[in-house]
């Protein structure tokens, strides 16, 4: 009998534990949130000070770029007094390691090959690993111009040309790659019964009709995201570039965006949403990444779209004849059969029967398309966001000062239609700025409030998240269709107040995406917090936090 009683107790406790992890509705989450808040030590410290706003406007995240050394040279030339060295910006899917190190591997062999220029000098390359969008920002802003640029596709080249920087083609294709929509096989088969062929046009229609939820990456930073954006707009315009930005196409794009739960900062963020049964049914990815991702081996299909990612090589700026000679030698080396076999082994040069339906638009049109996306991606609904910053003792000195600079600079990218608040956490939580529309007055108060932040105490991050969530839920009563976001900036582990296990169910029920930015630090807790409602987790350092936050806000706000 005693054994049966013990078993019954264990079963009861197991049932209770299981119930506590079940999903709850938004209304239930709000009720639980209100109860949790009663045990949090929080206060208000609203400032009425009006801070003057600089008249200098930032045109993009490129204006806050960190020193170029933040992006490492991964292939160095051999030292030689009689050599000609060219520096090449190289996109990350081919300048990394292993399957992502195609150009890295070939460049090492090139530098060892002792090839000579027409003047008898040693030809050498320096490969700098940098994302295509980031490379474009450096070049177009004039902050740093390398000798050459090999982005994932020609779209960035057209945009560089439109920025006024001289570009000259060395090779239009170092290795072929293809952008595609990745979708679970079951979802593809279900859609085929209604739409027959699975192409970009029918997928757009399926999203508009609410048959699937689609995800794609930030077109300011991602080659695949930019390709997808222009493909959608070109599809709605019938392939006529002159109609891409018309009101009719804009209306179709707004309808399409209704079926896009979020535009992610990374492919990983989208992939995890699909794999974990999140809101996304499909997302974008390059073929080379697709075939090298083990979780995609079974149960998924790859549907090509847009222009091909041909990994072109262009000289940038005023490049000398001897450096152009080196670039041509390097291009020829990459195109050798032995080099292309390596590219193919790593997933490039796919044997897919795909021909792009439309040509790529001009750089001017692409830049305008990015601007259209930024203003219209939220389908006319305002964003309601709270910036929650860590002001614990470990942030004292340079960290808190860099964070202040980042928030003040980054707020230039916040559209005035959005609603913004500010809170801090250390041992306690302080509301520094109530959530209000980000007009000129609110912007001045935001800057003033940021400047008052001081660091001391321990780290009660989850207390801060809960208070921030309540600030948002109050505004949602008046703006039910708004897009809520919490931005958390922290440099250490939570060591005070609530812990993740106590609040996770409530946070999921509230359905507020929580973007976490680990300042010189990152751990699984921050990643888990961001994954609860399909947000992103970033890792920023003191030397690039201004850029990281600026890029995030440029995309999201």
PEGIRA-V260475 format. One record per backbone hydrogen bond with DSSP energy under -1.0 kcal/mol. NH is the residue of the N-H (numbers start at 0). CO is the residue of the C=O. If there is no record, write none. Layout:
# PEGIRA-V260475
nh=NH co=CO
nh=NH co=CO
This chain:
# PEGIRA-V260475
nh=4 co=0
nh=5 co=1
nh=6 co=2
nh=7 co=3
nh=8 co=4
nh=9 co=5
nh=10 co=6
nh=11 co=7
nh=12 co=8
nh=13 co=9
nh=14 co=10
nh=15 co=11
nh=16 co=12
nh=17 co=13
nh=18 co=14
nh=19 co=15
nh=21 co=18
nh=28 co=24
nh=29 co=25
nh=30 co=26
nh=31 co=27
nh=32 co=28
nh=33 co=29
nh=34 co=30
nh=35 co=31
nh=36 co=32
nh=38 co=35
nh=39 co=36
nh=41 co=39
nh=42 co=428
nh=44 co=430
nh=62 co=59
nh=63 co=60
nh=64 co=61
nh=69 co=66
nh=70 co=67
nh=73 co=126
nh=74 co=126
nh=83 co=121
nh=85 co=123
nh=87 co=125
nh=88 co=147
nh=89 co=127
nh=90 co=149
nh=93 co=90
nh=95 co=99
nh=99 co=96
nh=100 co=97
nh=102 co=93
nh=103 co=93
nh=104 co=100
nh=105 co=101
nh=106 co=102
nh=107 co=103
nh=108 co=104
nh=109 co=105
nh=110 co=106
nh=111 co=107
nh=112 co=109
nh=116 co=120
nh=119 co=116
nh=121 co=81
nh=122 co=114
nh=123 co=83
nh=125 co=85
nh=126 co=74
nh=127 co=87
nh=128 co=71
nh=129 co=89
nh=132 co=220
nh=134 co=130
nh=135 co=131
nh=136 co=132
nh=137 co=133
nh=138 co=134
nh=139 co=135
nh=140 co=136
nh=143 co=137
nh=146 co=86
nh=147 co=86
nh=148 co=313
nh=149 co=88
nh=157 co=153
nh=158 co=154
nh=159 co=155
nh=160 co=156
nh=161 co=157
nh=162 co=158
nh=163 co=160
nh=164 co=159
nh=167 co=314
nh=169 co=312
nh=170 co=312
nh=173 co=309
nh=173 co=310
nh=176 co=308
nh=179 co=284
nh=180 co=302
nh=181 co=282
nh=182 co=300
nh=184 co=298
nh=187 co=183
nh=188 co=184
nh=189 co=185
nh=190 co=186
nh=191 co=187
nh=193 co=190
nh=194 co=190
nh=195 co=191
nh=196 co=194
nh=202 co=198
nh=203 co=199
nh=204 co=200
nh=205 co=201
nh=206 co=202
nh=207 co=203
nh=208 co=204
nh=209 co=206
nh=210 co=205
nh=213 co=258
nh=214 co=281
nh=217 co=263
nh=220 co=217
nh=221 co=217
nh=225 co=221
nh=226 co=222
nh=227 co=223
nh=228 co=224
nh=229 co=225
nh=230 co=226
nh=231 co=227
nh=232 co=228
nh=233 co=229
nh=234 co=230
nh=235 co=231
nh=236 co=232
nh=237 co=234
nh=238 co=233
nh=239 co=236
nh=242 co=239
nh=243 co=240
nh=245 co=242
nh=249 co=245
nh=250 co=246
nh=251 co=247
nh=252 co=248
nh=253 co=249
nh=254 co=250
nh=255 co=251
nh=256 co=252
nh=258 co=255
nh=259 co=256
nh=263 co=215
nh=269 co=265
nh=270 co=266
nh=271 co=267
nh=272 co=268
nh=273 co=269
nh=274 co=270
nh=275 co=271
nh=276 co=273
nh=277 co=272
nh=280 co=212
nh=281 co=212
nh=282 co=181
nh=284 co=179
nh=286 co=177
nh=289 co=285
nh=290 co=286
nh=292 co=289
nh=295 co=292
nh=296 co=293
nh=300 co=182
nh=302 co=180
nh=304 co=178
nh=308 co=176
nh=309 co=307
nh=310 co=151
nh=312 co=170
nh=313 co=148
nh=314 co=167
nh=315 co=146
nh=316 co=165
nh=318 co=316
nh=323 co=319
nh=324 co=320
nh=325 co=321
nh=326 co=322
nh=327 co=323
nh=328 co=324
nh=329 co=325
nh=330 co=326
nh=331 co=327
nh=332 co=328
nh=333 co=329
nh=334 co=330
nh=339 co=335
nh=340 co=336
nh=342 co=338
nh=343 co=339
nh=344 co=340
nh=345 co=341
nh=346 co=343
nh=347 co=342
nh=348 co=175
nh=351 co=349
nh=353 co=351
nh=365 co=361
nh=366 co=362
nh=367 co=363
nh=368 co=364
nh=369 co=365
nh=370 co=366
nh=371 co=367
nh=372 co=368
nh=373 co=369
nh=374 co=370
nh=375 co=371
nh=376 co=372
nh=378 co=375
nh=380 co=377
nh=383 co=482
nh=384 co=418
nh=385 co=484
nh=386 co=420
nh=387 co=486
nh=388 co=422
nh=389 co=488
nh=390 co=424
nh=392 co=456
nh=394 co=391
nh=395 co=392
nh=399 co=394
nh=400 co=396
nh=401 co=397
nh=402 co=398
nh=403 co=399
nh=404 co=400
nh=405 co=401
nh=406 co=402
nh=407 co=403
nh=408 co=404
nh=409 co=405
nh=410 co=406
nh=411 co=408
nh=412 co=409
nh=413 co=410
nh=414 co=556
nh=417 co=414
nh=418 co=382
nh=419 co=435
nh=420 co=384
nh=421 co=432
nh=422 co=386
nh=423 co=429
nh=424 co=388
nh=425 co=427
nh=428 co=40
nh=429 co=423
nh=430 co=42
nh=431 co=421
nh=432 co=421
nh=435 co=419
nh=437 co=417
nh=438 co=436
nh=442 co=438
nh=443 co=439
nh=444 co=440
nh=445 co=441
nh=446 co=442
nh=447 co=443
nh=448 co=444
nh=449 co=445
nh=450 co=446
nh=452 co=449
nh=455 co=390
nh=459 co=425
nh=463 co=459
nh=464 co=460
nh=465 co=461
nh=466 co=462
nh=467 co=463
nh=468 co=464
nh=469 co=465
nh=470 co=466
nh=471 co=467
nh=472 co=468
nh=473 co=469
nh=474 co=470
nh=475 co=471
nh=477 co=474
nh=478 co=474
nh=481 co=478
nh=482 co=381
nh=484 co=383
nh=485 co=512
nh=486 co=385
nh=487 co=514
nh=488 co=387
nh=489 co=516
nh=494 co=458
nh=495 co=458
nh=501 co=498
nh=502 co=499
nh=503 co=499
nh=506 co=502
nh=507 co=503
nh=508 co=504
nh=509 co=505
nh=510 co=506
nh=514 co=485
nh=515 co=535
nh=516 co=487
nh=517 co=537
nh=518 co=489
nh=519 co=517
nh=519 co=539
nh=526 co=522
nh=527 co=523
nh=528 co=524
nh=529 co=525
nh=530 co=526
nh=531 co=527
nh=534 co=529
nh=537 co=515
nh=539 co=517
nh=543 co=540
nh=544 co=540
nh=547 co=543
nh=548 co=544
nh=549 co=545
nh=550 co=546
nh=551 co=547
nh=552 co=548
nh=553 co=549
nh=554 co=550
nh=555 co=551
nh=556 co=552
